[in-house]
Amino acid sequence: MAIMNCSRVHSVAEASAATLREMNPLVKIAALPGSLPPIPDPEFLRGFEVVLITSAPFSTLLQYDAACRQLGVAFFTASSRGSTSFFFANLHTHEYTPLVCPSCALMSLHESHNVDLMATCAQYICA
């Protein structure tokens, strides 16, 4: 499947990567050209923090999940066929540091004054 742009044809992976880059400007996102090898190369996967595969055969997904698990690389997959779909995420263990805006520093203050915390945070992040 490909998505048309006035100047060239984009694969679904390329079009998705462009959207993900816009949504996550602080994260390096790459769409790899070509078809997915049915057997993963652990040395190649070692260079990634996250692997996302869509619409691949189930046997291929199992092999990539196993390889990612051994390397500690997060693995996501999704597929949709007609009215059925699925999504799977294997993060192994996952730690994160929440983004705290100055407005959110005193959560109890927001709660006591009925301030919409999400709207306040969204304004800070988008500013």
N, C-alpha and C positions, 0 to 999 in steps of 0.2 A: 504494500500500500504506500502511496506517496501523496504528499500534500503539495499542491501547485502554488507557486509564488510567481509573480509577473516575470521575474528574470530567470528562475530555475526551478527544478523539481526538488523538493525536500523529502527525505524519508520521514516516517513517523518519528523515529528516534531523534532526528535532527530538529524537527519541529517541536517535539516535546522538550528537548534540551534547551531550545531558545526560550520557551515559556518558563522552564525551571530556572534559567539564569535570571530572568526578570524577577521572579518571585524570591530568589535567593542570591542577591548580588554579592554576598561575602563568601560564596561557595563556588569552587571550580567544578563545572559540570561539562562532561564531554560525551558525545554520541560517537560510538565507534562505527566506522564504515564496514560494509560487507555483512555476510551472514554469520550467525553465531555458530562456532564450532560445537559439535555435539558433546565433546569431551573437554572439560575446562583445563586450562594450563595454569597450575598453581603459581608458577613464577610470574605469570602475567597478572593474575588476580591480586597478588601480594601488593601491587602498587595502588590499590583502591581502598577507600574506607567503606564504600557502599556499592553494591552491584544491584541493578534493577533490570529485570528481564520480563518482557511481556510476550504473550502468544507463542511460547515455545512448547515443544512436546514435553509431556510430564516427565518422561525418563531423563530428558536433558535438564529439566528444572531440579530434579532430585540430585543429579550429579553436581550441578553448580552449587546447590545449597550445602551439600556435604563438603565440597572444596572450600566454600566460604566459611563454613563452621570451623574447619581445621585451621584456617588462617586468621580467624577472628574478624572477618569482614562481614558487615551487615548485608543481608540478602533480602530483597523485595521481589515479588513477582505478582502479576495480575493477568487476567485473561477474561475476555468476554466473547460469548458465542450466542447469538440470538437473544433470548430472554434470560440466559444464565451467565453468571460471572463469579469470579472469586478473586480474593486478594490475600496474600500471605506475606508476613514479615518475620524474619528471624534476626533479631538484634543481639542475640547471645546475652551479653550484659551491656547495659547502656548507661552512661553517666552524662549529664549535661549541666551547663551553668545557665540558669535562667537570666534573661535580659531584664534588668531592673532599671526602670526609668525613675527620674527624680520624683515624679508624682506618686510613684508606687512605694516609695521608701517607708511610708507609714500606713500599712494596710489597715490597721485599726482605725485610723483617722478617716479613711475612705468608707469603711463600713459604718462608722457612727454618723457620717454625714450623707449617706445614701448616694455617693458619687459613683457614676458608671465607670468602674475601673478599666474595663476593656476599651471603652471609647477613649479614655485618658491615655492608656498605653499606645493605642493605635495612632493617636495624634503625635505622641513622642517619637515612635518608630518612623513614621512617615515624614516627620519634620526635617 
